[in-house]
Amino acid sequence: MNEISCRQGFVPSATWLARFTDPETGAVENCGTIQGITDQVDVGSIQNIGIVPNHRSRGLGRCLLNQSLLGFAKVGIKFVTLEVTSHNTGALRLYEKMGFRIIRTVYKSIDLAYG
Ligand SMILES: CC(C)(COP(=O)(O)OP(=O)(O)OC[C@H]1O[C@@H](n2cnc3c(N)ncnc32)[C@H](O)[C@@H]1OP(=O)(O)O)[C@@H](O)C(=O)NCCC(=O)NCCS
């Protein structure tokens, strides 16, 4: 959060930290994050969406994405991109359910050496 907030193009309204308060002990823990930046005029980029394992599948990821998209819209950004590895089918499903569509697939080369 500190690192990204120093970057040029940081979008505070698209950046959120989810915190959980244990109702029994009152202990507070950070449980999820999403960060937004903009590289070009009118194009947003979501960075580092993540929910800690024991808080996943409770709707937090969807909620953070919604908040981030609203935060981008608040500063006039309606076109938002993010990158995900193709193996991350769970995350990909979530993004597609939220209305994201695949615009580019990148195949990376592998450098090999022998001897
Ligand atoms: C991807 C991630 C952010 C999703 O957050 P989450 O809080 O678990 O997701 P939600 O509970 O909001 O789920 C929203 C929807 O996505 C679906 N979904 C989420 N994770 C899924 C998974 N692993 N497999 C299948 N579906 C999944 C849910 O079924 C849900 O659909 P529904 O609302 O129709 O029931 C979270 O799993 C995570 O932090 N993963 C590790 C980090 C990561 O991969 N980040 C993405 C990098 S681009």
The ligand as an SDF file (V2000), in Angstrom:
LIG
                    3D

 48 50  0  0  0  0  0  0  0  0999 V2000
   -9.3370  -14.2800   -6.4240 C   0  0  0  0  0  0  0  0  0  0  0  0
   -9.7640  -13.7950   -5.0480 C   0  0  0  0  0  0  0  0  0  0  0  0
   -9.3690  -12.3230   -4.8850 C   0  0  0  0  0  0  0  0  0  0  0  0
  -11.2980  -13.9220   -4.9450 C   0  0  0  0  0  0  0  0  0  0  0  0
  -11.7220  -13.3720   -3.7080 O   0  0  0  0  0  0  0  0  0  0  0  0
  -12.8840  -14.0810   -2.8610 P   0  0  0  0  0  0  0  0  0  0  0  0
  -13.2140  -13.1520   -1.7430 O   0  0  0  0  0  0  0  0  0  0  0  0
  -12.4790  -15.4480   -2.4970 O   0  0  0  0  0  0  0  0  0  0  0  0
  -14.0370  -14.1540   -3.9460 O   0  0  0  0  0  0  0  0  0  0  0  0
  -15.5940  -13.9610   -3.6730 P   0  0  0  0  0  0  0  0  0  0  0  0
  -15.9750  -14.6710   -2.4330 O   0  0  0  0  0  0  0  0  0  0  0  0
  -15.9380  -12.5100   -3.7440 O   0  0  0  0  0  0  0  0  0  0  0  0
  -16.1800  -14.7220   -4.9190 O   0  0  0  0  0  0  0  0  0  0  0  0
  -16.8560  -14.0520   -5.9400 C   0  0  0  0  0  0  0  0  0  0  0  0
  -17.2280  -15.0430   -7.0080 C   0  0  0  0  0  0  0  0  0  0  0  0
  -16.0920  -15.6310   -7.6350 O   0  0  0  0  0  0  0  0  0  0  0  0
  -16.1400  -17.0490   -7.5260 C   0  0  0  0  0  0  0  0  0  0  0  0
  -14.8160  -17.5210   -7.1110 N   0  0  0  0  0  0  0  0  0  0  0  0
  -13.9140  -16.8630   -6.3490 C   0  0  0  0  0  0  0  0  0  0  0  0
  -12.8050  -17.6160   -6.1610 N   0  0  0  0  0  0  0  0  0  0  0  0
  -13.0370  -18.7730   -6.8240 C   0  0  0  0  0  0  0  0  0  0  0  0
  -12.2970  -19.9720   -7.0240 C   0  0  0  0  0  0  0  0  0  0  0  0
  -11.0800  -20.1440   -6.4930 N   0  0  0  0  0  0  0  0  0  0  0  0
  -12.8440  -20.9450   -7.7740 N   0  0  0  0  0  0  0  0  0  0  0  0
  -14.0640  -20.7850   -8.3150 C   0  0  0  0  0  0  0  0  0  0  0  0
  -14.8190  -19.6860   -8.1750 N   0  0  0  0  0  0  0  0  0  0  0  0
  -14.3190  -18.6940   -7.4480 C   0  0  0  0  0  0  0  0  0  0  0  0
  -17.1430  -17.3590   -6.4460 C   0  0  0  0  0  0  0  0  0  0  0  0
  -17.8460  -18.5280   -6.7790 O   0  0  0  0  0  0  0  0  0  0  0  0
  -18.0470  -16.1700   -6.4420 C   0  0  0  0  0  0  0  0  0  0  0  0
  -19.1110  -16.3600   -7.3090 O   0  0  0  0  0  0  0  0  0  0  0  0
  -20.6160  -16.0340   -6.8120 P   0  0  0  0  0  0  0  0  0  0  0  0
  -20.5830  -14.6330   -6.2510 O   0  0  0  0  0  0  0  0  0  0  0  0
  -21.4160  -16.1760   -8.0390 O   0  0  0  0  0  0  0  0  0  0  0  0
  -20.8730  -17.0590   -5.7530 O   0  0  0  0  0  0  0  0  0  0  0  0
   -9.1170  -14.6400   -3.9140 C   0  0  0  0  0  0  0  0  0  0  0  0
   -9.4200  -15.9880   -4.1420 O   0  0  0  0  0  0  0  0  0  0  0  0
   -7.6090  -14.4930   -3.7870 C   0  0  0  0  0  0  0  0  0  0  0  0
   -7.1140  -13.6200   -3.0530 O   0  0  0  0  0  0  0  0  0  0  0  0
   -6.8470  -15.3640   -4.4360 N   0  0  0  0  0  0  0  0  0  0  0  0
   -5.3670  -15.3510   -4.3300 C   0  0  0  0  0  0  0  0  0  0  0  0
   -4.7590  -14.1330   -4.9470 C   0  0  0  0  0  0  0  0  0  0  0  0
   -5.1350  -14.0160   -6.3900 C   0  0  0  0  0  0  0  0  0  0  0  0
   -5.1580  -14.9930   -7.1110 O   0  0  0  0  0  0  0  0  0  0  0  0
   -5.4310  -12.7910   -6.7870 N   0  0  0  0  0  0  0  0  0  0  0  0
   -5.7860  -12.5000   -8.1580 C   0  0  0  0  0  0  0  0  0  0  0  0
   -4.5800  -12.0360   -8.8890 C   0  0  0  0  0  0  0  0  0  0  0  0
   -5.0340  -11.3390  -10.4520 S   0  0  0  0  0  0  0  0  0  0  0  0
  1  2  1  0
  2  3  1  0
  2  4  1  0
  2 36  1  0
  4  5  1  0
  5  6  1  0
  6  7  2  0
  6  8  1  0
  6  9  1  0
  9 10  1  0
 10 11  2  0
 10 12  1  0
 10 13  1  0
 13 14  1  0
 14 15  1  0
 15 16  1  0
 15 30  1  0
 16 17  1  0
 17 18  1  0
 17 28  1  0
 18 19  1  0
 18 27  1  0
 19 20  2  0
 20 21  1  0
 21 22  1  0
 21 27  2  0
 22 23  1  0
 22 24  2  0
 24 25  1  0
 25 26  2  0
 26 27  1  0
 28 29  1  0
 28 30  1  0
 30 31  1  0
 31 32  1  0
 32 33  2  0
 32 34  1  0
 32 35  1  0
 36 37  1  0
 36 38  1  0
 38 39  2  0
 38 40  1  0
 40 41  1  0
 41 42  1  0
 42 43  1  0
 43 44  2  0
 43 45  1  0
 45 46  1  0
 46 47  1  0
 47 48  1  0
M  END
$$$$
